[in-house]
Amino acid sequence: MFGQAVSTRGTPESKGTATALAELIATLSSGLFTGASVYINLVEHPARMQTGIRPALTEFAPSYHRATVTQVSLAIAGFLGALVAWRSRSDARWLIGGGLLVSVIPFTALAILPTNKKLLDPETAKDLALAEKLLNRWGKLHAVRSVLSLASLLMFLFLLTKDRD
């Protein structure tokens, strides 16, 4: 059995399997990222804000730290899967979808991180009006991540279904 697996390397069948796996990883990663991101915008952040500004600020830090690892991992896995799919299929739309997904990383670093740092600063808790303004800004900025990842997911789903026609 092992000899057969080795002997099929580079065959059209093994390339097709690798491509299908890459497409699945890209789509699954994008779907999980999108689901988490949209959940944060539609459920978690509004619920956080309903608790009051001081509790919302307190809850923000552990939520942010947990989400960072998960979402960065999903964005990178999705991009790498899309990169392999693009190279295998020579279809730039896989690269576009992967680019949309991975673009959340620089967007977060450039646009959201300054707000995150202020929200994580203990001095912000002393000025609840500022904290509320920052939390509201954060919610709007995070919505951009939801839109980018949703666009990526829709692109990947379209590409998967177009091959079945």
C-alpha positions in Angstrom: 0.0 0.0 0.0 2.8 2.4 0.9 4.6 1.7 -2.4 1.4 2.5 -4.3 1.0 5.8 -2.5 4.6 6.8 -3.4 4.3 5.7 -7.0 1.3 8.0 -7.6 3.2 11.1 -6.7 3.0 13.7 -9.4 0.2 11.9 -11.2 -2.8 13.8 -12.3 -4.9 11.9 -9.7 -2.6 12.9 -6.8 -2.4 16.5 -8.0 -6.2 16.6 -8.2 -6.4 15.3 -4.6 -3.8 17.8 -3.4 -5.7 20.6 -5.1 -9.0 19.5 -3.7 -7.5 19.4 -0.2 -6.1 22.9 -0.7 -9.4 24.2 -1.8 -11.1 22.5 1.1 -8.6 24.0 3.6 -9.0 27.5 2.1 -12.8 27.3 2.1 -13.1 25.8 5.6 -10.6 28.3 7.1 -12.4 31.2 5.4 -15.8 29.8 6.6 -14.6 29.4 10.2 -13.0 32.8 10.2 -16.1 34.4 8.7 -18.4 32.7 11.2 -16.3 33.8 14.2 -15.9 37.3 12.9 -19.6 37.8 12.1 -20.5 36.2 15.5 -18.3 38.8 17.2 -20.0 41.6 15.4 -23.6 40.5 15.7 -23.5 38.7 19.1 -20.4 39.1 21.3 -19.6 42.8 20.9 -23.2 44.0 21.2 -23.7 41.8 24.3 -20.4 43.1 25.7 -21.6 46.6 25.2 -25.0 45.9 27.0 -23.2 44.9 30.2 -21.9 48.5 30.7 -18.7 50.1 29.7 -16.6 49.0 32.6 -17.5 45.3 32.3 -17.2 45.5 28.5 -13.7 46.8 28.9 -12.8 44.1 31.4 -14.2 41.4 29.1 -12.4 42.8 26.0 -8.9 41.8 27.0 -9.3 38.0 27.4 -11.7 37.8 24.4 -9.2 39.8 22.2 -6.2 37.6 23.2 -8.1 34.3 22.6 -9.5 35.5 19.2 -6.2 36.7 18.0 -4.5 33.3 17.9 -7.5 31.6 16.3 -8.2 34.2 13.7 -4.6 34.7 12.6 -4.2 30.9 12.3 -7.4 30.6 10.2 -6.4 33.5 7.9 -2.9 32.1 7.2 -4.2 28.5 6.7 -6.9 29.9 4.3 -4.4 31.9 2.4 -2.0 29.1 2.0 -4.7 26.7 0.8 -5.8 29.3 -1.7 -2.2 29.8 -2.8 -1.9 26.1 -3.5 -5.3 26.1 -5.3 -4.2 29.0 -7.4 -0.9 27.4 -8.4 -2.6 24.2 -9.2 -5.5 25.6 -11.2 -4.0 28.8 -12.6 -7.2 30.5 -11.5 -6.4 33.9 -10.1 -9.7 34.0 -8.3 -8.3 31.6 -5.7 -5.5 34.1 -5.1 -8.0 36.9 -4.9 -10.1 35.0 -2.3 -7.0 34.2 -0.3 -5.8 37.8 -0.5 -9.1 39.0 0.8 -8.8 36.6 3.8 -5.2 37.3 4.6 -5.7 41.1 4.2 -7.4 41.1 7.6 -4.0 40.6 9.2 -2.4 43.9 7.9 -5.8 45.7 8.3 -5.9 44.6 11.9 -2.2 45.6 12.5 -2.7 49.1 10.8 -6.3 50.1 11.6 -7.4 48.1 14.6 -4.3 47.6 16.7 -4.0 51.3 17.8 -7.5 51.1 19.2 -6.8 47.7 20.8 -3.8 49.1 22.6 -5.8 51.9 24.0 -8.6 49.5 25.1 -6.0 47.3 26.8 -4.3 50.3 28.6 -5.4 50.4 32.3 -5.6 54.2 32.1 -8.5 53.9 29.6 -10.7 52.4 32.4 -10.5 55.8 34.2 -12.2 57.6 31.4 -15.4 55.7 30.6 -16.5 58.1 27.9 -13.2 57.5 26.0 -13.6 53.7 26.6 -17.1 53.7 25.1 -15.9 55.7 22.1 -13.0 53.2 21.6 -15.3 50.2 22.0 -17.7 51.6 19.4 -14.9 52.4 17.0 -13.5 48.9 17.5 -16.9 47.3 16.6 -17.0 49.3 13.4 -13.4 48.4 12.5 -14.0 44.8 13.2 -17.0 44.8 10.8 -14.5 45.4 8.0 -12.8 42.1 8.9 -16.2 40.4 8.7 -16.9 41.9 5.2 -13.4 40.9 3.9 -13.7 37.3 5.2 -17.3 37.0 3.9 -16.1 38.1 0.5 -13.4 35.5 0.6 -15.8 32.8 1.6 -18.3 33.7 -1.1 -15.5 33.6 -3.7 -14.3 30.2 -2.6 -17.8 28.8 -2.5 -18.4 30.1 -6.0 -15.2 28.6 -7.3 -16.1 25.2 -5.7 -19.6 25.2 -7.2 -18.5 26.4 -10.7 -16.4 23.2 -11.1 -19.5 21.1 -10.6 -21.5 22.6 -13.5 
